């Protein structure tokens, strides 16, 4: 029943929702997408990490793909709760991969980062099989999901988080030997994500979810630094757009500012879109419309071609 409901919701794209509500149109929309649910992309600590894949059914060429990572302070949340985040991307002609990962109650940090890196490896390894374009992969997440999107897109295998990524491979790696099995994304869409985990572990900005995620590990501070996107800024990271409310009481707006400043210094194409008076998400309809307009324009500039990729 949940799967049927999900398909019904996802089918409600602009061609349907703006007045075309007859049964025939509704049924036709349902068949525009293929859904592969709960694909196991990684196993660790006897826990099966799963993802869902949504893709245009009749795409004539490889489609761009967004990898969506849910938030919840690394300690709660599910991929199903954030599935509606993929709708704007389906409208733009993207395929979508909706990812779950080990939460803090299953494995402490940095497990979530390792899992999301493995999910990204899975996308590249299976690009040919599912008709995805490895040259147009976008990462998106909000809050802790924004943090994981940033980490997944900014890291390289040298950082040591990819060692357990053993996704079945197709011809992508063998056809592209120069990649050194390094999944490089085209852009990152960061919705009010944490950029300095250590800042949320101690002091005035300390948050319970960060303390729980790091746990009582003796080297918790060292791990917090290793999983902080601010420590991976360099001239080779992909273009990044950050959407952040300047009154955010969970993830300080200053973290977004610091990331933006560091990316500017490194000459990385980036944008900080500020929601004036905005808190930790929960933006109004108009605020969301304007933020998404900024996201679309950023992706047009740095990814390109996606609006012509739908069937």
C-alpha positions as CSV (number, residue, x, y, z in Angstrom):
1,X,0.0,0.0,0.0
2,X,2.8,2.4,0.9
3,X,4.4,1.8,-2.5
4,X,1.2,2.5,-4.4
5,X,0.7,5.7,-2.4
6,X,4.2,6.8,-3.1
7,X,3.8,6.3,-6.8
8,X,0.6,8.3,-6.8
9,X,2.2,11.2,-5.0
10,X,5.3,11.2,-7.3
11,X,3.0,11.1,-10.3
12,X,1.6,14.5,-9.3
13,X,3.9,16.6,-11.4
14,X,2.9,19.9,-13.0
15,X,1.3,18.2,-16.1
16,X,-1.1,16.6,-13.7
17,X,-1.4,18.8,-10.7
18,X,-2.4,22.0,-12.5
19,X,-5.8,20.9,-13.4
20,X,-5.5,17.6,-15.4
21,X,-7.0,15.3,-12.8
22,X,-8.9,12.8,-15.0
23,X,-8.2,9.1,-14.3
24,X,-6.6,8.5,-17.7
25,X,-4.0,11.3,-17.2
26,X,-3.4,10.0,-13.7
27,X,-2.7,6.5,-14.9
28,X,-0.5,7.7,-17.7
29,X,1.7,9.7,-15.2
30,X,2.1,6.6,-13.1
31,X,3.8,4.8,-16.0
32,X,6.2,7.6,-16.8
33,X,8.6,6.3,-14.1
34,X,10.2,3.1,-13.1
35,X,10.7,2.6,-9.4
36,X,13.2,0.1,-8.0
37,X,12.7,0.1,-4.2
38,X,15.0,-1.0,-1.4
39,X,18.1,-1.9,-3.4
40,X,20.8,-3.0,-1.1
41,X,23.9,-1.0,-1.9
42,X,26.1,-1.7,1.1
43,X,26.2,-4.0,4.1
44,X,28.1,-3.2,7.3
45,X,27.7,-4.4,10.9
46,X,25.2,-6.8,9.5
47,X,23.0,-3.9,8.5
48,X,21.7,-3.6,5.0
49,X,21.9,0.0,3.6
50,X,19.2,0.5,1.0
51,X,18.2,3.0,-1.7
52,X,15.3,3.6,-4.0
53,X,15.8,4.5,-7.6
54,X,13.2,6.6,-9.6
55,X,13.9,7.0,-13.4
56,X,12.1,8.0,-16.5
57,X,10.7,4.9,-18.1
58,X,11.4,5.8,-21.7
59,X,14.5,8.0,-21.7
60,X,16.2,7.9,-25.0
61,X,19.6,8.8,-23.6
62,X,21.4,8.7,-20.2
63,X,19.6,10.9,-17.7
64,X,21.1,13.2,-15.1
65,X,20.5,11.9,-11.6
66,X,20.1,13.5,-8.1
67,X,21.2,11.6,-5.0
68,X,18.9,12.7,-2.1
69,X,20.1,12.2,1.5
70,X,17.7,12.7,4.4
71,X,18.4,14.6,7.5
72,X,17.6,14.0,11.1
73,X,20.8,14.8,13.0
74,X,22.4,11.5,11.9
75,X,20.3,9.8,14.6
76,X,16.8,9.7,13.1
77,X,14.8,10.0,9.9
78,X,14.1,7.7,6.9
79,X,14.4,8.0,3.2
80,X,10.7,7.7,2.8
81,X,10.1,10.8,4.9
82,X,12.0,13.0,2.5
83,X,10.9,11.4,-0.8
84,X,9.0,14.5,-1.9
85,X,12.4,16.3,-2.2
86,X,12.9,14.4,-5.5
87,X,9.8,15.9,-7.2
88,X,11.4,19.1,-8.4
89,X,14.2,17.0,-10.0
90,X,11.8,14.6,-11.7
91,X,10.1,17.7,-13.1
92,X,13.4,18.8,-14.5
93,X,14.1,15.5,-16.2
94,X,16.4,13.9,-13.6
95,X,16.3,10.4,-12.3
96,X,16.6,10.2,-8.5
97,X,18.3,8.0,-5.9
98,X,16.8,8.2,-2.4
99,X,19.4,7.0,0.2
100,X,19.2,5.6,3.7
101,X,22.3,5.1,5.8
102,X,23.3,3.8,9.3
103,X,21.9,6.1,12.0
104,X,23.7,6.7,15.2
105,X,21.8,3.9,17.1
106,X,23.3,1.4,14.6
107,X,26.8,2.8,14.2
108,X,28.4,6.0,15.5
109,X,30.2,8.5,13.3
110,X,31.7,8.3,10.7
111,X,29.5,5.4,9.5
112,X,26.9,7.6,7.9
113,X,29.6,9.3,5.8
114,X,31.0,6.0,4.8
115,X,27.6,4.7,3.7
116,X,26.8,7.8,1.7
117,X,30.1,7.6,-0.1
118,X,29.3,4.0,-0.9
119,X,25.8,5.0,-2.2
120,X,27.6,7.5,-4.6
121,X,29.9,4.7,-5.7
122,X,26.9,2.6,-6.4
123,X,25.4,5.2,-8.7
124,X,28.5,5.4,-10.8
125,X,29.0,1.7,-10.8
126,X,25.5,1.1,-12.0
127,X,25.1,4.1,-14.3
128,X,25.1,2.1,-17.5
129,X,22.7,-0.5,-16.2
130,X,20.1,2.1,-15.3
131,X,20.8,4.6,-18.1
132,X,22.2,7.3,-15.8
133,X,24.6,10.0,-16.8
134,X,27.7,9.8,-14.6
135,X,28.7,13.3,-15.9
136,X,25.6,14.9,-14.4
137,X,25.3,13.6,-10.9
138,X,23.9,16.0,-8.3
139,X,23.9,15.6,-4.5
140,X,21.1,17.1,-2.4
141,X,20.4,17.0,1.3
142,X,19.0,19.1,4.2
143,X,20.5,19.6,7.7
144,X,22.4,16.4,8.5
145,X,21.6,15.3,5.0
146,X,23.1,18.5,3.7
147,X,26.2,17.7,5.6
148,X,26.3,14.2,4.2
149,X,25.8,15.6,0.7
150,X,28.7,17.9,1.1
151,X,30.9,15.2,2.5
152,X,30.0,12.7,-0.2
153,X,30.7,15.2,-3.0
154,X,33.8,16.9,-1.5
155,X,35.7,13.7,-0.4
156,X,38.1,11.7,-2.5
157,X,39.1,8.1,-1.9
158,X,42.4,9.4,-0.3
159,X,40.4,10.5,2.7
160,X,39.8,6.9,3.7
161,X,36.0,6.7,3.8
162,X,35.6,4.6,0.7
163,X,37.3,1.4,1.8
164,X,34.1,-0.7,2.2
165,X,32.5,0.5,-1.0
166,X,32.2,-2.7,-3.1
167,X,29.3,-2.0,-5.4
168,X,29.1,-4.3,-8.4
169,X,30.7,-2.6,-11.3
170,X,29.7,-2.3,-14.9
171,X,31.9,-0.8,-17.6
172,X,32.1,2.7,-16.2
173,X,35.3,2.3,-14.3
174,X,37.0,0.2,-17.0
175,X,35.9,2.6,-19.7
176,X,37.2,5.6,-17.6
177,X,40.5,4.3,-16.0
178,X,41.6,7.9,-15.3
179,X,38.9,8.3,-12.7
180,X,40.7,6.0,-10.2
181,X,37.3,4.9,-9.0
182,X,36.7,8.4,-7.7
183,X,33.0,9.3,-8.2
184,X,33.1,13.1,-9.0
185,X,29.8,14.9,-9.0
186,X,28.7,17.8,-11.0
187,X,27.1,19.9,-8.2
188,X,26.0,19.8,-4.6
189,X,22.7,21.4,-3.3
190,X,23.1,22.0,0.4
191,X,20.0,23.0,2.4
192,X,21.2,24.4,5.8
193,X,23.7,21.6,6.3
194,X,26.3,21.3,9.1
195,X,29.7,22.3,7.8
196,X,31.6,22.2,11.1
197,X,30.7,19.2,13.3
198,X,33.2,20.1,16.0
199,X,31.3,23.4,16.5
200,X,28.2,21.4,17.3
201,X,30.0,19.1,19.7
202,X,31.3,21.7,22.2
203,X,30.5,25.1,23.5
204,X,27.6,27.5,22.8
205,X,26.6,25.7,19.6
206,X,26.7,22.2,21.0
207,X,23.7,20.0,19.9
208,X,22.4,16.8,21.5
209,X,22.2,15.0,18.1
210,X,25.9,15.7,17.4
211,X,26.9,14.4,20.9
212,X,24.9,11.2,20.3
213,X,26.3,10.7,16.8
214,X,29.9,11.0,18.0
215,X,29.1,9.0,21.2
216,X,31.7,8.2,23.8
217,X,34.5,7.5,21.3
218,X,37.9,8.4,22.8
219,X,38.8,10.3,19.6
220,X,35.4,12.0,19.1
221,X,37.0,15.4,18.4
222,X,39.3,14.0,15.8
223,X,36.4,12.2,14.1
224,X,34.4,15.4,14.2
225,X,37.1,17.2,12.3
226,X,37.4,14.4,9.8
227,X,33.7,14.6,9.0
228,X,33.5,18.4,8.7
229,X,33.1,19.7,5.1
230,X,35.0,22.9,6.0
231,X,38.1,20.9,6.3
232,X,37.9,19.6,2.7
233,X,37.6,22.8,0.8
234,X,40.0,23.0,-2.1
235,X,40.0,24.1,-5.7
236,X,38.8,20.7,-7.0
237,X,35.5,20.4,-5.1
238,X,32.3,20.6,-7.2
239,X,30.1,23.7,-7.5
240,X,28.0,24.1,-4.3
241,X,24.8,26.1,-3.6
242,X,23.8,26.5,0.0
243,X,20.3,27.6,1.1
244,X,20.2,28.7,4.7
245,X,18.0,30.9,6.9
246,X,19.9,33.6,8.8
247,X,17.8,32.9,12.0
248,X,18.5,29.1,12.0
249,X,18.6,28.0,15.7
250,X,19.9,24.5,15.0
251,X,22.6,24.9,12.4
252,X,24.2,28.4,12.8
253,X,24.0,30.6,9.7
254,X,27.7,31.4,10.4
255,X,28.5,27.8,9.3
256,X,27.1,28.6,5.8
257,X,28.9,31.9,5.7
258,X,32.2,30.2,6.6
259,X,31.8,27.6,3.9
260,X,30.9,30.3,1.3
261,X,33.9,32.3,2.2
262,X,36.3,29.3,2.1
263,X,34.9,28.3,-1.3
264,X,35.4,31.8,-2.6
265,X,39.0,31.8,-1.5
266,X,39.5,28.4,-3.2
267,X,37.8,29.9,-6.3
268,X,35.1,27.2,-6.3
269,X,31.9,28.2,-8.1
270,X,29.3,28.6,-5.3
271,X,26.4,30.5,-4.0
272,X,25.0,31.2,-0.6
273,X,21.2,31.8,-0.9
274,X,20.0,33.5,2.3
275,X,16.4,33.1,3.4
276,X,16.1,36.4,5.4
277,X,14.4,35.7,8.7
278,X,14.4,32.0,7.9
279,X,14.8,29.3,10.5
280,X,15.9,25.6,10.2
281,X,13.7,24.8,7.2
282,X,10.0,25.3,7.4
283,X,10.2,28.1,4.9
284,X,7.0,29.6,3.5
285,X,5.7,28.8,0.0
286,X,7.1,32.0,-1.5
287,X,10.5,31.4,0.3
288,X,10.7,27.9,-1.1
289,X,9.7,29.0,-4.6
290,X,12.5,31.6,-4.6
291,X,15.0,29.2,-3.2
292,X,14.1,26.5,-5.8
293,X,14.4,29.1,-8.6
294,X,17.9,29.8,-7.4
295,X,18.7,26.1,-7.3
296,X,17.4,25.6,-10.8
297,X,19.4,28.5,-12.2
298,X,22.6,27.2,-10.4
299,X,22.1,23.8,-11.9
300,X,21.4,25.2,-15.4
301,X,24.7,27.0,-15.2
302,X,26.9,24.2,-13.7
303,X,25.2,20.9,-14.8
304,X,23.2,21.9,-17.9
305,X,21.1,20.0,-20.3
306,X,18.8,18.3,-17.8
307,X,15.6,20.0,-18.9
308,X,15.9,18.3,-22.2
309,X,16.6,14.9,-20.7
310,X,13.0,13.7,-20.0
311,X,11.3,11.4,-22.5
